[in-house]
Amino acid sequence: MRVLVFNGTNSTKSNAANHIVDYFKATLQGMGVEVVVFNLAENSIPFFSEDSEGVPPSVLKMVELFRSCERHIWFSPLYHGGMTGAMKNCLDWLIVSAREKEPYLSHIKVALICWAYGGNASTGVDNMRVVANTLRAWTLPYSVPIVIQDLYAKDTKTLAVEYQDKFERMMTLLMS
């Protein structure tokens, strides 16, 4: 089994996104799963345009990677009610697979996580769910909207037990 962890942030700083990547990567590898991490900040995915004269090699590599993993975990901070624009742009490039027998992300299971200050992260999850379903992926019936102020145990950079439990539940569903 191969799982893609898709980090939809543009930041390279040590932050919540990096901690979530590390948590999922370590946990899944501990289960014997091959984990592939795609960090937007480390990849040069150009703006999508229907006027493009060919598909850039970085995009072809990304599309192949996304389609080669049977399971995905997508996460993003909430940006004005949805995922980051760069994350959406990345997903827009999956159009290059439109004419294949099983285009886009057909039959791939996707888990969704979004975080925000306060309780609005579920709108980001809803936004990602619409995009994933449009790309013919199967989204889990369980997602994790995060209240960022509660992500860590008090005065530490260790994920709070509450969120570890939620992530464990998500991984169990994703791997079934």
Secondary structure, 3 states (H helix, E strand, C coil): CEEEEEECCCCCCCCHHHHHHHHHHHHHHHCCCEEEEEEHHHCCCCCCCCCCCCCCHHHHHHHHHHHHCCEEEEEEECECCECCHHHHHHHHHHHHHCCCCCCCCCCCEEEEEEEECCCCHHHHHHHHHHHHHHCCCEECCCCEEEEHHHCECCCCCCECHHHHHHHHHHHHHHHC
